[in-house]
Amino acid sequence: MSYADIAASGPKQTAEEARAPAPPVIERTDDSVSSLVDVDSPHVSSVPSDYEQQSVKTDTQAERIEFEAQEKEAAAHAEAAKDKAKEKAKKDAHIAKKNADNPVVLGNVATISLLGGVLGIGAYRKWSRNELSWNVVGAWAGVVGLFALGDYYVSNYFFKKYPPKK
């Protein structure tokens, strides 16, 4: 049985319900004539006689020129920031190479690798047993944060004994 059959078997519409609603009526008033333009006022604005010799003729053109100048300035600023970031990355890469034999750096790399492996394996085991939830992930994220805080202070202590090369 279709929906149309079910709808047709229900109660019939009354004549009042079957009739279309009345169209809206527009109310006419004479108040609208106050907004009309005064025909006695000048319609054309006059321009200065040197208008054709002006380099910027309209407000829109002036805004566009100002926008383009700001855009060029922002692009130059972005390019300078990009160059500065490249230089810093090169410097940091040299520092990492110079400190590859520092025991504090080696200890941190080993500890972080070990911690990442243990957390990854533990998370996989929890996931495979359908025990991994956002609560578990959040709790372990807090533990990792506390570990990172402790590692920061321990590393600072050992960096005093084994200072990094710059």
C-alpha positions as CSV (number, residue, x, y, z in Angstrom):
1,M,0.0,0.0,0.0
2,S,1.5,3.4,-1.0
3,Y,1.5,6.6,1.0
4,A,-1.0,8.1,-1.4
5,D,-3.5,5.3,-0.7
6,I,-3.1,5.8,3.0
7,A,-3.6,9.5,2.7
8,A,-6.6,9.1,0.5
9,S,-8.3,6.7,3.0
10,G,-8.1,9.4,5.8
11,P,-10.7,12.1,6.5
12,K,-11.6,14.4,3.7
13,Q,-10.9,18.1,3.7
14,T,-13.6,20.6,4.4
15,A,-14.4,23.3,1.9
16,E,-12.8,25.8,4.3
17,E,-9.5,23.8,4.3
18,A,-9.5,23.2,0.5
19,R,-9.8,26.9,-0.3
20,A,-6.5,28.7,-1.0
21,P,-5.5,31.4,1.5
22,A,-6.3,35.0,0.6
23,P,-3.5,36.9,-1.1
24,P,-1.8,39.6,1.0
25,V,-3.3,43.1,0.7
26,I,-1.0,46.0,0.1
27,E,-1.9,49.0,2.2
28,R,-1.5,52.3,0.2
29,T,-0.5,55.5,2.0
30,D,0.7,58.8,0.8
31,D,3.6,58.8,3.3
32,S,5.9,57.4,0.6
33,V,6.1,60.6,-1.4
34,S,8.4,62.2,1.2
35,S,11.3,60.0,0.1
36,L,11.2,61.2,-3.5
37,V,14.1,63.2,-4.9
38,D,13.6,66.9,-5.1
39,V,13.6,67.7,-8.8
40,D,14.9,71.2,-8.2
41,S,18.2,70.1,-6.8
42,P,21.2,69.6,-9.0
43,H,21.6,66.0,-10.2
44,V,25.1,66.2,-11.6
45,S,28.1,66.7,-9.3
46,S,30.7,69.0,-10.7
47,V,34.4,68.0,-10.8
48,P,37.5,70.2,-10.7
49,S,38.9,71.4,-14.0
50,D,42.2,69.4,-13.5
51,Y,40.3,66.1,-13.0
52,E,41.8,64.4,-16.1
53,Q,45.4,65.2,-14.9
54,Q,44.8,63.7,-11.4
55,S,46.7,60.4,-10.8
56,V,43.9,59.1,-8.5
57,K,40.5,59.9,-9.8
58,T,38.1,58.0,-7.5
59,D,37.9,56.8,-3.9
60,T,37.7,53.3,-5.1
61,Q,40.9,53.7,-7.0
62,A,42.6,55.2,-3.9
63,E,41.5,52.3,-1.8
64,R,42.8,49.8,-4.3
65,I,46.2,51.5,-4.5
66,E,46.4,51.5,-0.7
67,F,45.3,47.9,-0.5
68,E,48.0,46.9,-3.0
69,A,50.7,48.7,-1.0
70,Q,49.6,46.9,2.1
71,E,49.6,43.6,0.3
72,K,53.2,44.2,-1.0
73,E,54.3,45.1,2.5
74,A,52.8,42.0,4.0
75,A,54.4,39.8,1.2
76,A,57.8,41.4,2.0
77,H,57.3,40.8,5.7
78,A,56.3,37.2,5.1
79,E,59.4,36.6,2.9
80,A,61.6,38.1,5.6
81,A,60.0,35.8,8.2
82,K,60.5,32.8,5.9
83,D,64.2,33.6,5.4
84,K,64.7,34.1,9.1
85,A,63.0,30.7,9.8
86,K,65.3,29.0,7.3
87,E,68.4,30.5,8.9
88,K,67.2,29.4,12.3
89,A,66.5,25.9,11.0
90,K,70.0,25.7,9.6
91,K,71.5,26.9,12.9
92,D,69.4,24.4,14.9
93,A,70.5,21.6,12.5
94,H,74.2,22.5,13.1
95,I,73.6,22.5,16.9
96,A,72.0,19.1,16.7
97,K,74.9,17.7,14.8
98,K,77.4,19.3,17.2
99,N,75.6,17.8,20.2
100,A,75.1,14.3,18.8
101,D,77.7,13.0,21.3
102,N,76.3,14.9,24.3
103,P,75.2,12.3,26.9
104,V,72.1,14.4,27.9
105,V,70.9,14.6,24.3
106,L,71.6,10.8,23.7
107,G,69.7,10.0,26.9
108,N,66.7,12.1,25.9
109,V,66.6,10.5,22.4
110,A,66.8,7.0,23.9
111,T,64.2,7.8,26.6
112,I,61.7,9.4,24.2
113,S,62.1,6.5,21.7
114,L,61.6,3.9,24.4
115,L,58.6,5.8,25.9
116,G,57.0,6.2,22.4
117,G,57.5,2.5,21.7
118,V,56.0,1.4,25.0
119,L,53.0,3.7,24.7
120,G,52.4,2.7,21.1
121,I,52.5,-1.0,21.9
122,G,50.3,-0.5,25.0
123,A,47.8,1.5,23.0
124,Y,47.7,-1.2,20.3
125,R,47.0,-3.9,22.9
126,K,44.2,-1.8,24.5
127,W,42.7,-1.1,21.1
128,S,42.8,-4.8,20.0
129,R,40.9,-5.7,23.2
130,N,38.4,-2.9,22.7
131,E,39.6,-1.2,26.0
132,L,41.0,1.9,24.4
133,S,38.8,4.9,25.3
134,W,39.2,8.7,25.4
135,N,39.5,8.5,29.2
136,V,42.5,6.1,28.9
137,V,44.1,8.3,26.2
138,G,43.6,11.4,28.3
139,A,45.1,9.8,31.4
140,W,48.2,8.7,29.5
141,A,48.5,12.1,27.8
142,G,48.6,13.6,31.3
143,V,51.3,11.0,32.3
144,V,53.3,12.0,29.2
145,G,53.0,15.6,30.1
146,L,54.2,15.0,33.7
147,F,57.1,13.0,32.3
148,A,58.0,15.8,29.9
149,L,58.0,18.3,32.8
150,G,60.3,16.0,34.8
151,D,62.5,15.4,31.9
152,Y,62.9,19.1,31.3
153,Y,64.2,19.7,34.8
154,V,66.4,16.7,34.9
155,S,67.9,17.7,31.5
156,N,68.6,21.2,32.7
157,Y,70.4,19.8,35.7
158,F,72.6,17.5,33.5
159,F,73.1,20.3,30.9
160,K,75.0,22.1,33.7
161,K,77.4,19.2,34.0
162,Y,77.6,18.5,30.3
163,P,76.9,21.9,28.5
164,P,75.7,21.8,24.9
165,K,78.0,23.0,22.1
166,K,76.8,26.1,20.2
